[in-house]
């Protein structure tokens, strides 16, 4: 069904008028409406000006603060040092190398150069240096992790997890009183900071043995030394026992230490710790033992 079209009426002369529905669409203009719109426009303009002035004031204040902060930073000096993470390295050892920086300008402090001064400390692995606004220089220390002691000739050194040989310190003994002893070290190379570093294969062998030993039920209570040797002949010895237990260089230490525990419980505990010279744990489910040679008896001949 089509809707009816609505005709739009246009007056032919001034004497005719528009229909009511056309005249109602346009509200009559009045002087009061003009004045209200004028006041609204003036109010908006005034608000915009106030906002612009406020923004400019804030920016000027920030610029002044930035300028003051720059001048203040230039006048701040290094008042002292704070250390985090140091347990083996003493604070006095660190301060001895950087004390000359106290009193210098904090803003001009070369943190990289300061770091180079302390990186010569053997037990220091890394350091992160930051400057604080109160004049304190904070140094976050990362120390090397000792894993064993090394007997080299008549000297006792400390082996860290990366194979670096470090000088023995009482602080290490206080912190780690039961460090494992490793012997037979004959190969090392010069590394940074005047340190020596073990061959990477020997480092891997030591870490594998220590990891297996840490999970062994009884062996970790008995074995105290591990000796490196070529030709797959590395061996270990137990507490108060001269017997060499050969574990080799080819890994699989968990199985070999389990055989050590069984042999100790069934044989050594009955025959004594000095009955065997060597016990070979390298071959599958078998153990090969060599008895110690009996002591020679010297007879005196009386005339």
C-alpha positions as CSV (number, residue, x, y, z in Angstrom):
1,X,0.0,0.0,0.0
2,X,1.5,3.3,-1.0
3,X,1.7,6.1,1.4
4,X,0.2,9.5,0.6
5,X,2.5,12.1,-0.6
6,X,2.6,15.3,1.4
7,X,2.4,18.5,-0.7
8,X,4.7,21.3,0.3
9,X,3.0,24.6,0.1
10,X,4.9,27.7,-1.1
11,X,3.2,31.1,-0.7
12,X,2.6,33.1,-3.9
13,X,2.6,36.4,-2.3
14,X,3.4,38.2,0.9
15,X,-0.2,38.0,1.9
16,X,0.0,34.3,2.1
17,X,1.6,32.4,5.0
18,X,3.6,29.2,5.5
19,X,1.8,26.2,7.0
20,X,2.1,25.7,10.7
21,X,4.3,22.6,10.5
22,X,7.0,24.6,8.6
23,X,7.0,27.6,10.9
24,X,7.2,25.4,14.0
25,X,10.6,23.9,12.9
26,X,12.5,27.2,13.2
27,X,12.4,28.8,16.6
28,X,12.0,32.5,16.7
29,X,15.1,34.5,17.2
30,X,15.2,36.8,20.2
31,X,17.7,39.4,21.6
32,X,18.0,37.4,24.8
33,X,19.2,34.3,22.9
34,X,21.9,36.3,21.1
35,X,23.1,37.7,24.4
36,X,23.3,34.2,26.0
37,X,25.3,32.8,23.1
38,X,27.6,35.8,23.4
39,X,28.2,35.2,27.1
40,X,28.9,31.5,26.5
41,X,31.5,32.2,23.8
42,X,33.2,34.7,26.0
43,X,33.3,32.3,28.9
44,X,34.9,29.6,26.7
45,X,37.5,31.9,25.5
46,X,38.4,33.0,29.0
47,X,38.7,29.3,30.1
48,X,41.0,28.6,27.2
49,X,43.2,31.5,28.1
50,X,43.4,30.4,31.8
51,X,44.3,26.9,30.7
52,X,47.1,28.1,28.5
53,X,48.5,30.3,31.2
54,X,48.4,27.3,33.6
55,X,50.2,25.1,31.2
56,X,52.9,27.7,30.6
57,X,53.3,28.2,34.3
58,X,53.8,24.4,34.9
59,X,56.3,24.2,32.0
60,X,58.2,27.1,33.3
61,X,58.3,25.5,36.8
62,X,59.5,22.2,35.4
63,X,62.2,24.0,33.4
64,X,63.4,25.8,36.5
65,X,63.5,22.5,38.5
66,X,65.5,20.8,35.7
67,X,68.0,23.6,35.7
68,X,68.3,23.5,39.5
69,X,68.7,19.7,39.4
70,X,71.5,19.9,36.9
71,X,73.3,22.5,39.0
72,X,72.7,20.4,42.2
73,X,74.0,17.2,40.6
74,X,77.2,19.0,39.6
75,X,77.8,19.9,43.3
76,X,77.1,16.4,44.8
77,X,80.3,14.5,45.7
78,X,80.9,10.8,46.5
79,X,80.2,10.4,50.2
80,X,80.8,6.7,50.6
81,X,80.2,3.2,49.2
82,X,77.7,0.5,49.9
83,X,78.2,-3.2,49.0
84,X,75.6,-5.9,48.3
85,X,76.3,-9.7,47.8
86,X,79.8,-9.9,49.2
87,X,80.5,-12.8,51.6
88,X,83.9,-14.2,50.7
89,X,85.3,-10.9,49.6
90,X,85.6,-8.4,52.5
91,X,84.4,-4.8,52.2
92,X,87.9,-3.7,53.3
93,X,89.3,-5.5,50.3
94,X,86.9,-3.7,48.0
95,X,87.4,-0.3,49.6
96,X,91.2,-0.6,49.4
97,X,91.0,-0.3,45.6
98,X,88.4,2.5,45.3
99,X,88.9,4.7,48.3
100,X,90.5,7.4,46.1
101,X,87.1,8.1,44.5
102,X,85.7,9.3,47.8
103,X,85.1,13.1,47.6
104,X,85.1,13.2,43.8
105,X,82.2,14.6,41.8
106,X,79.4,12.0,41.7
107,X,78.1,13.1,38.3
108,X,81.5,12.8,36.6
109,X,82.3,9.4,38.2
110,X,83.5,6.9,35.6
111,X,81.7,3.7,36.8
112,X,83.4,1.6,34.2
113,X,86.9,2.6,35.3
114,X,85.9,2.1,39.0
115,X,84.7,-1.4,38.0
116,X,88.1,-2.2,36.4
117,X,89.8,-1.4,39.6
118,X,87.9,-4.1,41.6
119,X,87.7,-6.7,38.9
120,X,91.3,-7.8,39.7
121,X,90.1,-9.3,42.9
122,X,90.2,-13.1,42.3
123,X,86.9,-14.1,43.8
124,X,85.0,-11.3,42.0
125,X,83.1,-12.6,39.0
126,X,81.1,-9.4,38.2
127,X,79.9,-6.1,39.6
128,X,77.1,-3.7,38.9
129,X,77.8,-0.1,40.0
130,X,75.1,2.6,40.4
131,X,75.1,6.1,41.7
132,X,72.6,7.4,44.2
133,X,71.4,11.0,44.7
134,X,72.6,11.1,48.3
135,X,76.2,10.7,47.2
136,X,76.5,6.9,47.8
137,X,78.0,4.6,45.2
138,X,76.3,1.2,45.4
139,X,78.2,-1.9,44.2
140,X,76.4,-5.2,43.7
141,X,78.9,-8.0,43.8
142,X,78.7,-11.4,42.2
143,X,81.3,-13.8,43.6
144,X,82.8,-16.9,42.1
145,X,81.3,-20.1,43.4
146,X,83.8,-22.5,45.0
147,X,83.1,-26.2,44.4
148,X,86.3,-28.0,45.5
149,X,89.8,-27.6,46.9
150,X,92.8,-28.3,44.6
151,X,96.1,-29.7,45.9
152,X,98.8,-28.6,43.6
153,X,102.2,-29.5,44.9
154,X,102.4,-28.2,48.4
155,X,99.8,-25.5,47.8
156,X,96.0,-25.6,48.4
157,X,93.9,-23.7,45.9
158,X,90.2,-23.3,45.4
159,X,88.4,-24.4,42.2
160,X,85.3,-22.5,41.2
161,X,82.5,-23.7,39.0
162,X,84.1,-22.4,35.9
163,X,87.4,-24.1,36.7
164,X,89.4,-21.0,37.8
165,X,92.1,-21.7,40.4
166,X,91.7,-19.2,43.2
167,X,93.9,-18.5,46.2
168,X,92.7,-20.2,49.4
169,X,91.0,-17.9,51.9
170,X,89.9,-18.5,55.5
171,X,86.5,-17.0,54.5
172,X,86.0,-19.9,52.1
173,X,86.7,-22.5,54.8
174,X,84.3,-20.7,57.2
175,X,81.6,-20.6,54.7
176,X,82.2,-24.1,53.1
177,X,84.0,-26.2,55.7
178,X,83.5,-29.5,53.9
179,X,84.8,-28.7,50.4
180,X,85.8,-31.8,48.4
181,X,89.5,-32.2,47.6
182,X,90.7,-32.8,44.0
183,X,94.2,-33.9,43.2
184,X,96.2,-34.8,40.1
185,X,95.8,-31.4,38.4
186,X,98.6,-30.9,36.0
187,X,97.0,-29.0,33.1
188,X,95.8,-25.3,33.3
189,X,96.0,-22.2,31.2
190,X,96.4,-18.5,31.9
191,X,93.2,-16.6,32.1
192,X,92.2,-13.1,32.8
193,X,93.2,-11.2,36.0
194,X,96.3,-13.3,36.3
195,X,94.3,-16.4,37.2
196,X,94.8,-20.0,36.0
197,X,92.0,-22.0,34.6
198,X,91.6,-25.8,34.3
199,X,91.1,-27.6,31.0
200,X,87.3,-27.6,30.3
201,X,87.2,-31.4,30.0
202,X,88.7,-31.8,33.5
203,X,86.2,-29.2,34.9
204,X,83.3,-31.1,33.4
205,X,84.7,-34.4,34.8
206,X,85.0,-32.8,38.3
207,X,81.5,-31.4,38.2
208,X,80.0,-34.7,37.0
209,X,81.6,-36.6,39.8
210,X,80.6,-34.0,42.5
211,X,77.0,-34.0,41.2
212,X,76.8,-37.9,41.4
213,X,78.5,-37.9,44.8
214,X,76.0,-35.3,46.2
215,X,73.1,-37.7,45.5
216,X,74.8,-40.9,46.8
217,X,73.3,-42.2,50.1
218,X,76.5,-43.4,51.8
219,X,79.4,-42.6,49.4
220,X,79.1,-38.9,50.1
221,X,79.8,-39.6,53.7
222,X,82.9,-41.7,53.0
223,X,84.6,-40.3,49.9
224,X,86.7,-37.2,50.5
225,X,89.2,-37.0,47.6
226,X,89.0,-37.3,43.8
227,X,92.2,-37.6,41.7
228,X,92.4,-36.9,38.0
229,X,94.5,-39.3,35.9
230,X,94.9,-39.9,32.2
231,X,94.0,-43.1,30.3
232,X,90.6,-43.4,32.0
233,X,92.3,-44.0,35.4
234,X,90.8,-41.3,37.6
235,X,90.2,-42.5,41.1
236,X,88.9,-41.6,44.6
237,X,89.7,-42.5,48.1
238,X,87.6,-42.8,51.2
239,X,88.1,-41.4,54.7
240,X,91.0,-43.2,56.5
241,X,91.4,-45.7,53.7
242,X,94.4,-45.9,51.4
243,X,92.5,-48.0,48.8
244,X,92.2,-46.4,45.4
245,X,88.7,-46.8,43.9
246,X,89.1,-46.4,40.2
247,X,86.1,-44.7,38.5
248,X,87.7,-43.6,35.2
249,X,87.0,-40.6,33.1
250,X,84.0,-41.8,31.1
251,X,81.2,-40.7,33.4
252,X,78.4,-42.8,34.7
253,X,79.5,-42.0,38.2
254,X,76.2,-42.7,39.9
255,X,76.4,-46.4,39.0
256,X,80.0,-46.6,40.0
257,X,79.4,-45.0,43.3
258,X,76.5,-47.4,44.0
259,X,78.9,-50.3,43.4
260,X,81.4,-48.6,45.8
261,X,78.7,-48.6,48.5
262,X,77.9,-52.2,48.0
263,X,81.5,-53.2,48.0
264,X,82.2,-51.2,51.2
265,X,79.3,-52.7,53.1
266,X,80.0,-56.3,52.0
267,X,83.8,-56.5,51.8
268,X,85.6,-53.5,53.3
269,X,83.6,-53.5,56.5
270,X,84.6,-57.1,57.1
271,X,88.2,-57.2,55.9
272,X,89.3,-53.7,56.8
273,X,90.0,-50.6,54.9
274,X,93.6,-51.4,54.2
275,X,93.2,-54.9,52.8
276,X,93.0,-53.8,49.1
277,X,95.3,-51.7,47.2
278,X,92.9,-50.9,44.3
279,X,89.3,-51.6,43.6
280,X,88.2,-51.1,39.9
281,X,84.6,-50.0,39.5
282,X,84.7,-49.3,35.8
283,X,83.3,-52.5,34.4
284,X,79.5,-53.1,34.3
285,X,78.3,-55.3,37.2
286,X,81.8,-56.5,38.1
287,X,84.3,-55.2,40.6
288,X,88.0,-56.1,40.3
289,X,90.1,-55.8,43.5
290,X,93.8,-56.1,44.0
291,X,95.0,-57.0,47.5
292,X,97.7,-55.0,49.1
293,X,101.1,-56.5,49.2
294,X,102.0,-57.9,52.7
295,X,104.6,-56.0,54.5
296,X,108.1,-57.4,54.3
297,X,109.4,-59.0,57.5
298,X,113.1,-58.5,58.2
299,X,114.7,-61.2,60.2
300,X,117.8,-60.6,62.2
301,X,120.5,-63.3,62.1
302,X,122.3,-63.7,65.4
303,X,125.8,-65.0,65.5
